[in-house]
Amino acid sequence: MPIRIAYVTPSLQIIDRMLIQGVSRYVRMNSQWHLRITNGEEGLDVVLPKLKPSGVDAFFVAVTDRQQEQAVEAVGLPCIITRCRQIPARLPY
């Protein structure tokens, strides 16, 4: 069964493009991963609650403030935070 990974970002900046390229290369080598990318135009508060019900197993996410960190924690899935203002004090898993 494939592992479903989401990449959630509000906008695709150069760092996001580079990370997606690296993750895409890994996905091609490891057929167990299925990658889904969203640019989060709806906002993290709308996108994040949809991850678990849609069958996503883990996700990459860019956060910019404490409110978004709390929303990530509430999802309850493993994640990698790609952009943040400071290192979160508590991991969401």
PyMOL commands that set and color helices and strands:
alter all, ss='L'
color gray80, all
select helices_A, chain A and resi 14-29+44-51+66-75
alter helices_A, ss='H'
color red, helices_A
select strands_A, chain A and resi 3-8+33-38+58-62+79-83
alter strands_A, ss='S'
color yellow, strands_A
deselect
rebuild
show_as cartoon
